[in-house]
């Protein structure tokens, strides 16, 4: 449906409605089309007026669609009017309407109204990340940084994960502002990036650099660089943190993971205690391994090939250096089928130890157990990010150690080249780090919201002269 160019009279709307193949949904389809074509508010208003006169009232979903059009065009007074109508007509609004109202008001000069709406949402549900971020950006734009940070901390306390976009806004709008407290908060965001192994993209990195250089009397200078293989920064000669865990850190991590993740509440949801015990006995009798492979996961690397061939290639590649391999498989792999050829499976079993779990088992716990029990040298291969297990680790220090260990020990599919084994992982840890008068921030060229264990090669070095 093409929306009309100008407002229509009642009979004109009626004619259009009758010529439409499903008249009962005409108004809804028409409003969707108006939002898509960004129609004039007057045209949309004339349809609303027509509906109100014909039906005596306007349905909730039509008001929300009209609201979406008003927000799209930044029509503040209309947004307020629709809100007033909705509050009188409906006792509770749902999240879609609140998202629109908060977004619409936060982008206007009446942005404080968005804060009132946020309080209203809190009474009936947990506000969404978007609700908080709209309000945070509005407060930052108006240089009310204390308020913006208060909302940010509230958001983190509700386990809502901020987008890189809103984190960038803090640096963007704090440029040139004084205050030790503000500085502490922004350093806190950099440490949040460190704790969560997040890498800013290029424009975010530029905002960080410009903020540092704008601190009154701060004398900070930023330069882009590549870190040497030795882990030394060519700009300030500072040695970056070592990527290896100390003996003590490794043992602490191993104990915590075995206690919290493996014997914790979540392991046996998809595997039985008996099966896990059998696995532990199997591992203890064959320790230590050099590489533990998530067999099912690796078998899907190239979708057009037979699964057992994918796994066969990986095992062949990784066994080259006489490495001791453990492959975690599933029992169905032992049944001769189009994807699992018995003779290929037999050949693989000559090169690696195999443990075949029940077909429904969750094998992350198996993978972690075998790798950690084998010792600090042991690597693991999976395309998963092991995100769930990070969540089970209750304190941030252990989470940091887990990620650091993961960065140094997880072999990703892109490394399945025969050269992999000869290539040591980098000697330095690829996370945001500081000594007080220097900051080193790894960044990516392009924007990636998704967590990734591919580490960036480019760094921003910031030092205080």
N, C-alpha and C positions, 0 to 999 in steps of 0.2 A: 504494500500500500504506500503510495506517495502522499505525504501530508500536503494539505493545501498551502498556497503561498500566503494567503491572508485569512483573517478570522471569518467564519461562516455564520449565517443565520440558522435558526433551529431547523427550518425546512430543508436547507441545503445539507445539513448534517444527516438529517433523516434519509434524504435521497441517497447519499453516499453509503449509509448503513445498509439500506435495503439492497443496494447493488452488490454488497459484499457477500461472498459465498457462505460465511458463517456469522450471521448478524449478531449472535449472542456473545461473540468475543471481539466484535468490531472495535470497541473503545480501547481494549487492552492492546490489540495489534497496532492500532493507530498511535497510541502513546509510545509504544516501543519504537515505532518508526520515527516519531518526532525526536526521541532521544538520539536515535542513530543519525538523523539528518540535522540535528541541532536546530530544530525549528524555532521560529519566533515565539516568545512567551505569550504574545497576544493570541496567536492561533491556538495554542494549548489551552489558554484560559477560556476561549470561546467554546471549546469542546467540553471543558469542565462545567461551565455555566449551563450548557445544553443538557448534560447528564443530570445536574442537580435539579433542573426544572422538570425533566422527564420522570426521574425516579424519586424525587423528593430528597435524595441524599447522594453522596459520592462514596463508592466502595473504597475500603482501605488501600487495596492494591493500586487503584488508579491515582490516589493521592500520592503514594510512594513514587509512582512513575513520574508524576508531575514534579514532585520534589527533586527527583534525579535530574530533570531538565533544568530546574532553577539552580541547582548546585553546579551543574556543568557550565552555566553561564554566569555564575557569581551574582545571582539576583538576591541580595541579602534581605531586602524587605519582604520579598515573596516567600523566602525560606521561613522567615519569622511568622508570616501569616499562616503558612501551611502548618507550622508547628502548633500555633494557637488553635487552629481548627482541629488538628489531630488530638491535642490534649483534652479538648472539650468532648470530642466524639468517642475516643477510645481510652479506656482506663490505663492500659499498658501498651507501649509500642514494642515492636520486636527489633532485633539487632540491626537488620537491614536499614530501617528508618533512622535509627540512632547513628549508624555509620554515616549516612548521608547528611544528617543534621549537623553532626560534629564537624565533618569535613567542610561543609558549606560555611558554617559560622567561623571556623578557625581560620579560613582564608579571607575573612572580611575585617573591617575595622571594628566590628562588634565581637572580636574573637573571644572575649571573656565569657560570652554566652556559651561557648563550647565547653568551658570548664564547668559551668552550671549543669550542662547536659551530661557531662562525664559523671558528675556526682549523682545525677538521676539514674544513670545506667548502673552505677555501683550498687544501688539499692535493690536492683532486681536480677543482676547477673554480673559475671566478671567481664569488665570491658575488654574489647579486643585489642590486639597490638595496634591496629590502625587507629582506634579511638585515642589511645595514649599518644601515638606518634603525631597525629594531627595537632593535638594540644601542645605537645613539646615543641613542635616546629613553630607554632603560633607564638608561644612564649619566647622562644629564641629570637624569632624575627623582631620582636619588640624589646629585645635586650633584657628580658626578665629571666636571667640565667638561673637564679636561685629557684624560681618556680619550675623552670624546665628540668633542672636536676632532681627536684623533689618528685616530679612525675616519673622521671626516668628510674629512680630507685624504687618507686612504688611498683612500676612495671616489672622490674627485675624480681622483686619480692613475690610477684604473682607468677613467676616462671614464664613470663612472656619474653621471647627472644627478640631483641631489637634488630632492625635492618641496618645494614651498613649506611644506608641513606640517612637515617636519623642520627647516627653517630657522627657522620660527616657534618651534619647541620650544627652540632655543638661547636666544632672547630671553626666552621664558616662564620658563625654569628658572634663568636667570642673574640674575634680578631681585634687586637689593640686595646682590649679591656684589662684594667688593673685588678689585682686582688689575689691574695695567697690562696684563699678558699677555692676560687674559680680554677686556679692553676692545679690545685690538688685534685679537683673533680676531673679535669681533662686528663691528667696523668692517670687517674683511675680508669678512664675509658681505654687508654693505651694498655693498661694492665689487663683489662677485660679482653682485649684482642689477644694478648699473650696467653691468658688462661684458657681461652677457647680456640686457640690456634687459628685465629682468623687473620687473613691477609687483606689489607686495604687494596682497592684498585687505584689506578694512577691518579684520578681526579681527587679521590679521598686523601691519598698520600700528599698531593699538592696542598690540600687544605690544612693538613697537619703541619707541613713545612712552613706555610705562610703564617699560621697561628704562632708557632714558635718564634719566628723572626719578628713578629709584631708585638711580642710581650714587652711592655715599657721597661727599659733599663735591663732587659734580660740578656742581651748580647748573645743570642743563640744564632748559629748559622747552620743551614742544612745543605748537604751535597748528595747527589745521586752517585751510586757506586756499585761495583760488583765485588763481593768478598773473595779473597784468595782461597785456594783449596785448604791452606793451612788454618783458615779461620781468622786471619788477620784483616782488619779493615784498612785499605790503602789510604783512606783520607786521614784517620786519626791514629792509625797504628794500633788501635785497641784490639785485643784478642777476644773474639766472641766466645760465649759459653760452649763448653764441650758437649757434644751430643750424647756421650756415653753416660750411663748412670754409674754412680760409685757402687761399690760392693754393698754398702749399707742401704743405699736407695733401692737397689735391685731387690735385696732381701725383703725390705719393707713392702715394696710393691707386690712381690710374689706372695707374701703372707696375706696382704689385704685382698688381692684378687682371689686367691684360693679360698679365703674365708668369706668375703662378701659376695663375690660374683658366683663362684662355683658351688660353694656349700650354702649360699644365701637362698633367698626364696625363689629366684626365678629359673634356676637350672632345670628343675625336674618337671617343668610344665610340659616339655615335649620329649622328655626321655625318662626312663624309670631309674630309680636309685640302683637297682640291680645292674642295669646296663652300664651305668657310670662306674660302678665298682669294678665290673669286668674290665672296663677300659683302663681304669687306674692300674689294675694288676698287670694288664698287657703292657702298659707304658713302663711301669717300674722294672719289669723284667728285661726291657730292651734299651733303657736309657744309655747314653744321651743321644738325641737326634740333632742333626745340623739344620734341617729344614722341615717344617710341618706344612702339609698342603691340604687345603680345603678342596677335596677332589671334585665334589659335585659342582661347586662354584666355578672352578677352573675349567671344568668340562664344557661350560657354556660360552667360553671366550669367543670362539668364531662360530656364529649361529648356523652357518651353512654346512659345517662339517660334522662328521660323526662324533658324538661326545667322547667316546673312548680314544679317538685319535687326538683330540685337543689335549686330553689328560696325558696321553702317551708322549706327545711333544714336550710338554712341561716336565714330565719325569725325566725324559732323556736329557733335556737341556740342563736340569738341575743336578743330575747324577754324575755329570761329566767330571767333576773334581773329586770323585769318590766320596761325595757328601752322603751322610746317612739320612735317608728320607723316610718320613712317615706320611702316608696318604690316608686321610679320613674319607672313607667311602660310605656307600649305602648298600644294604643287602641286595637291592634289585640289580646292582651292577654285576652280580654273579650269575644272573640268568641270561643266557645267550639271547640277544635281541638285535634289532637293526642298529641300535645305538651302542650296544655293549657286546663286542665280539669276544668270545671266550678265549681265542688264541692270543689276542692283543692283551687281554687282562692278565693271562698267564705270564706273558713276557714282562709286563710291568712289575708283576709280583717278584720277579727275579732281581729287580733293581731297587725295590723299596719295600718297606714294611707297610702292610695295609691293615686298617681296622674297619670292619664293615658294621655300621650301626643300623638300627631299625630304620625303616623308610621314613618315619615321621620325626626322627630325632633332630634336635636343634644342635648344630655342631660347633657353635662358637665356644661353648664352655670346654669342649673336648680340645679344640684348637689352642685355647689359652693355656689349659692345664699342661698339655704335652710340651708346648713351647717353653713355658716358664720353668717346668721341672727339668728341662734339658740344660738350662744354664744360660748365662748372658750372651753366649755366641749364637744361640739358636734363632733363626729367622722363621717367618711364617708367610704363606702365600694365600691371599684371598682378595676378592674384589670388594668385600664388604668393608664398612668403616668401623664396625664394632661399636656403634654409637650407644646401643642400649647399655653396654657394660660400663661405659663411662658414667652413665646416669646412676648406676648402682653404687658408685664410689662416692661416699658422702662428703669428703672434705676436698677443698680445691687443691691442696698440695698433692694428694694422691692422684687426683685427676690430671694434674700437670705432669707428674711422673709417668702416668699411663700413656699420655699423648707423646711424651718425649721418647718413651720406650717404643711406642708404636711407630713413630717417625723413623727410628733407627732400625726397626726389625721387620716392618711389613714390606714384602716384595709385591709391587703391583704388576698387573698384567703387561704394562708397557715395558717392563724390564725383562720379559721373557726372551732375551737375546742371549746367545751363548756367552756374550761378553759379561753378562750380569755378575757371575760369580767372582770374576777378577776385580770387579769395581767395588771398592769399599764405600759404604754410605758416607755422606759428608762428615767431616770431623767436628763441625760446629752445629749448634742447634738453631734451626730456622724458625725462630719466634721473635716477637718484639722483646727487646732487652735493654736494660739501662744500668749505668753505673752512678747515676746522680747527675754528673755533668756531661754525659753522653747518652744518646738514645740511638738504637739501631732498629730500623723498622723494615722488615721484608715486605715487598709489595708486588702485585700482579699488574700486567699491562692492561688486561681486560677485566670487566666486571664479572664476578662470579659470586652469586649469593650462596650457592651450594658449598657445603663443606668439602674440602678436597685434600687428599694427602700428597698431591703433587706439590713439591715445595718450590717457591719462587726463587729465581736466581738474582733478582735485582733488589737493591737495598737503598734506604735513605739513611744517611749518617747525619745526626744532628749533634753539634757540640757547643758548649758554652765557652766563649773565649775569655 
